[in-house]
Amino acid sequence: MAQSQNTPARGRPPVITRERIANAGIEMGLPNITFVGLSASLGVSHMALYKHVPSLKELKRLVAEEIFQRWEIPKVCGKGKDDLKDHLVALVTSLQDLVKSNPGLPPYLLRRSASTPQITAKIGEHHKQVADVYGIPENRARWIVATVAFHCIAVADTIYSAAENDSGLELGHVADEAEVEAEFSQGMNALIVGALFILNKNDDRVS
């Protein structure tokens, strides 16, 4: 019997969307992404995936960008500079968790050459919100947030990537993890206090 024209065609290939690519990449982890591996996860050929993303570099950039876009920056709120410290502390805590949960992400946040316009735009919008809410010039808001965020990301990456890469250390089960994280917190708090002191002194050397 001839197949009815209303019967859906069989064997239709899975639809490749940015969301599906990102979800599969996040599940694999940035350091582990390959074209063959991710295409297999999507149930498509790697050549089909190439039609949507031209290179492994761009594939990883897509996934990194999506991770950052899904991350919710702590809300900028308060009445003035007195609340800025609380926001910076919350930002550090959130960034620390972001880095810990997403190995391989830091270069896309720290290096302009690896970042994307969307990542840069989100960061810039946050700087503007900080300036508006806390009543400070935008260039100084950018300086203090970027200073704190840069060191937070870099140090967190060092802590967690070292644990991941050392076969003798299992992240989440090393005996000194709590101590290391406590020292990390103390160091970041000291940086925040120092940066706020410079900001409040209105040092003209800061730009």
C-alpha positions in Angstrom: 0.0 0.0 0.0 1.3 3.5 -0.9 2.3 5.6 2.1 -0.2 8.4 2.9 1.1 11.9 2.1 0.0 13.0 5.6 2.3 10.5 7.2 5.4 12.2 8.7 8.6 11.3 6.8 10.9 8.9 8.7 14.6 9.4 9.3 14.4 13.1 9.5 17.8 14.3 10.9 17.8 16.1 14.3 17.6 19.9 14.1 20.8 21.6 15.0 20.2 24.7 17.1 22.4 27.0 19.1 20.6 25.9 22.3 21.2 22.2 21.6 24.9 22.9 20.7 25.4 24.9 23.9 23.6 22.3 26.1 25.7 19.5 24.7 28.9 21.5 25.0 28.2 22.5 28.6 27.5 18.8 29.5 30.8 17.8 27.9 32.8 20.6 29.5 34.8 23.1 27.5 38.1 21.3 27.8 36.6 18.1 26.4 34.7 19.5 23.4 35.5 18.0 20.0 33.6 18.2 16.8 33.2 14.4 16.6 32.2 14.1 20.2 29.7 16.9 20.2 28.1 15.9 16.9 27.7 12.4 18.3 26.0 13.8 21.3 23.6 15.7 19.1 23.0 12.7 16.9 24.3 14.4 13.7 27.4 14.1 11.5 30.3 16.3 12.3 30.0 17.7 8.7 26.5 18.8 9.5 27.8 20.5 12.6 30.4 22.3 10.5 27.7 23.9 8.5 26.6 25.7 11.7 29.9 26.3 13.4 33.0 26.8 11.2 35.8 25.6 13.6 36.5 24.1 16.9 37.6 27.5 18.2 34.3 29.0 17.3 32.4 26.0 18.7 34.1 26.5 22.1 33.5 30.3 21.9 29.8 29.6 21.3 29.6 27.4 24.4 31.6 29.7 26.6 29.4 32.7 25.5 26.3 30.7 26.3 27.6 29.7 29.8 28.3 33.4 30.6 25.0 34.6 29.2 23.1 32.1 31.4 25.0 33.2 34.4 23.1 35.7 36.5 25.2 38.6 37.7 24.3 39.4 41.4 21.8 42.2 41.4 23.2 45.7 41.7 21.3 47.4 44.5 21.7 49.7 47.4 21.7 53.4 48.1 25.3 54.4 47.5 29.0 53.6 48.0 28.4 52.0 51.4 26.6 49.1 49.6 29.2 48.7 46.9 31.3 46.4 49.1 28.4 44.0 49.6 27.9 43.8 45.9 31.6 43.1 45.2 31.6 40.3 47.8 28.5 38.8 46.2 30.1 39.1 42.8 33.2 37.3 44.0 31.2 34.5 45.5 29.1 34.1 42.3 32.2 34.2 40.0 34.0 31.7 42.1 31.1 29.3 41.7 30.9 30.0 37.9 34.6 29.2 37.5 34.4 26.1 39.7 31.4 24.8 37.8 32.8 25.5 34.3 36.5 24.4 33.8 38.0 26.1 30.8 35.8 29.2 30.9 38.3 31.8 32.4 40.3 32.6 29.2 37.0 33.7 27.6 36.4 36.1 30.4 40.0 37.4 30.9 41.4 37.7 27.4 39.9 40.1 24.8 41.1 37.9 22.0 39.1 34.9 23.3 36.0 36.8 24.4 33.0 37.6 22.2 31.0 40.9 21.7 28.1 39.5 23.7 30.3 38.7 26.7 31.9 42.1 26.5 28.5 43.8 26.2 27.2 42.0 29.3 30.2 43.0 31.3 30.0 46.6 30.1 26.3 46.8 31.1 27.2 45.6 34.5 29.8 48.3 34.9 27.3 50.9 33.9 24.8 49.7 36.4 27.4 49.8 39.2 28.2 53.4 38.2 24.6 54.5 38.1 23.5 52.8 41.3 26.5 53.7 43.5 27.0 57.2 42.1 30.5 56.9 40.8 32.0 57.7 37.4 31.7 54.9 34.9 35.5 54.7 34.3 36.0 54.2 38.1 33.2 51.6 38.3 34.8 49.8 35.4 38.2 49.9 37.1 37.0 48.5 40.5 34.7 45.8 39.1 37.3 44.7 36.5 40.1 44.6 39.1 38.1 42.5 41.6 36.6 40.2 38.9 39.9 39.6 37.1 41.7 38.5 40.2 38.8 36.4 41.4 38.6 34.6 38.1 42.3 34.1 37.8 42.8 32.8 41.3 39.7 30.6 41.2 41.0 29.1 37.9 44.4 28.4 39.5 42.8 26.7 42.5 40.3 24.5 40.7 42.2 23.7 37.5 45.1 22.6 39.7 42.9 20.2 41.5 41.4 18.9 38.2 44.7 18.4 36.5 46.6 16.7 39.4 45.9 13.0 39.4 46.6 12.9 43.1 43.9 15.4 43.9 40.2 14.9 43.4 38.2 18.1 43.4 35.7 18.2 46.1 37.4 15.5 48.2 40.9 17.0 48.9 41.6 17.5 52.6 42.7 21.1 52.3 40.0 22.4 50.0 38.2 24.3 52.8 41.4 25.9 53.9 42.3 26.9 50.4 38.9 28.4 49.8 39.0 30.3 53.1 42.3 31.8 52.1 40.9 32.7 48.8 38.0 34.5 50.5 40.3 36.4 52.8 42.5 37.5 50.0 39.6 38.7 47.9 38.2 40.5 50.8 41.5 42.3 51.3 41.6 43.2 47.6 38.0 44.6 47.8 38.9 46.7 50.9 42.0 48.1 49.3 40.3 48.8 46.0 37.5 50.7 47.8 40.0 52.7 49.8 41.7 53.8 46.5 38.3 54.6 45.0 37.2 56.6 48.0 40.4 58.6 48.0 39.6 59.6 44.5 43.2 58.9 43.3 43.7 60.5 40.0 46.0 57.7 38.9 43.1 55.3 38.7 41.6 55.3 35.2 
